[in-house]
Amino acid sequence: MNKVHAVVDRRTILKLGGSSIAATVAAVASPASATNHKGLEPDTSHTVLPYPQQSIAPVAQFVAGTPIPFSYPDASSPCVAVKLGMPTLGGVGPDKDIVAYSILCTHMGCPVVFDSDTNIFRCNCHYSMFDVEKDGQMIAGQAIENLPKIHLFYDEKNELIIAIGIDGMLFGRQANVL
């Protein structure tokens, strides 16, 4: 029996490897691979579930510096809405001064408390602080993320403040809408 030994040099191995990688990339990136079994493009317009709309309170119930508690987007997510008494970034209402935030600290989920003298949310567990006038920005403490802001809508016709979404991830969640 004669055995034939093929000598494969380094250049041949690199060419074969490179060709295999190029073929794999071309197959993954080709438009044909992005179609479903009926030949239609997949619907990629929704990557997350839509947020529910939830009425918080009539504008007349808001008093400057007094938080109004509510839960959003579900009963396990405590939040507060606050009228600051001056227009602010992202504020809604007739005076553009009503904002809302989750009250779960982004460090370890302890409840934060609103201080109306400074317009700051304070966490009494590990002393993180969040500035309401600066979009819930973390300004001190062990938290490394801003406080999740609740997007609000002002229904002028019915004079209601309505929660419509969240900017940021609620503490302890992999997704805000379950």
Residue pairs with C-beta under 8 A, 6 or more apart in sequence:
27 33
34 41
34 42
35 41
35 42
36 42
48 175
48 176
48 177
49 175
49 177
50 177
51 73
51 151
51 163
51 164
51 165
51 166
51 176
51 177
52 73
52 177
53 153
53 162
53 163
53 164
54 70
54 72
54 73
54 162
54 163
55 160
55 161
55 162
55 163
56 68
56 70
56 72
56 81
56 100
56 152
56 160
56 161
56 162
56 163
57 68
57 70
57 81
57 160
57 161
58 158
58 159
58 160
58 161
59 93
59 94
59 98
59 154
59 159
59 160
59 161
60 159
61 68
62 68
62 81
62 83
62 93
62 98
62 161
63 83
64 83
64 84
64 85
64 97
64 116
65 82
65 83
65 84
65 85
65 116
66 82
66 83
66 116
67 80
67 81
67 82
67 114
68 80
68 81
68 82
69 78
69 79
69 80
69 103
70 79
70 80
70 81
70 100
70 163
71 77
71 78
71 79
72 79
72 100
72 150
72 163
72 166
73 163
73 166
73 176
73 177
74 178
77 102
77 104
77 170
77 176
78 102
78 103
78 104
78 111
79 100
79 101
79 102
79 103
79 150
79 163
80 100
80 101
80 103
80 114
81 98
81 99
81 100
81 150
81 152
81 161
82 98
82 99
82 100
82 101
82 114
82 116
82 132
83 93
83 95
83 97
83 98
84 91
84 97
84 98
84 99
84 119
84 132
84 133
85 95
85 97
86 95
86 97
87 95
87 96
87 97
88 96
88 97
88 99
88 132
88 133
89 133
89 134
89 135
90 99
90 135
90 149
90 151
90 152
91 97
91 98
91 99
92 98
92 99
92 152
92 153
92 154
92 161
93 154
93 161
94 154
98 152
98 154
98 161
99 132
99 149
99 152
100 149
100 150
100 152
100 161
100 163
101 121
101 130
101 132
101 136
101 147
101 148
101 149
101 150
102 147
102 148
102 150
102 166
102 168
102 170
102 171
103 111
103 112
103 113
103 121
104 110
104 111
104 112
104 148
104 170
104 171
104 172
105 111
105 112
105 123
105 125
105 126
105 128
105 143
105 147
105 171
106 128
106 138
106 143
106 144
106 145
106 146
106 147
106 148
106 168
106 171
107 123
107 125
107 126
107 128
107 141
107 142
107 143
107 144
108 125
108 126
108 171
109 171
109 172
110 123
110 124
110 125
110 126
111 123
112 121
112 122
112 123
112 128
112 130
112 147
113 121
113 122
113 123
113 124
114 120
114 121
114 132
115 121
115 122
119 131
119 132
119 133
120 129
120 130
120 131
120 132
120 139
121 129
121 130
121 132
121 136
121 147
122 128
122 129
123 129
123 141
123 143
126 141
126 142
126 143
127 140
127 141
127 142
128 138
128 140
128 141
128 142
128 143
129 138
129 139
129 140
129 141
130 136
130 137
130 138
130 139
130 143
130 146
130 147
131 137
131 139
135 146
135 149
136 146
136 147
136 148
136 149
136 168
137 146
138 144
138 145
138 146
138 147
145 168
145 169
146 168
147 168
148 166
148 167
148 168
148 169
148 170
148 171
148 176
149 166
149 167
149 168
150 163
150 165
150 166
150 167
151 163
151 164
151 165
151 166
151 167
152 161
152 162
152 163
152 164
153 161
153 162
153 163
153 164
154 160
154 161
154 162
155 161
155 162
166 176
169 176
170 176
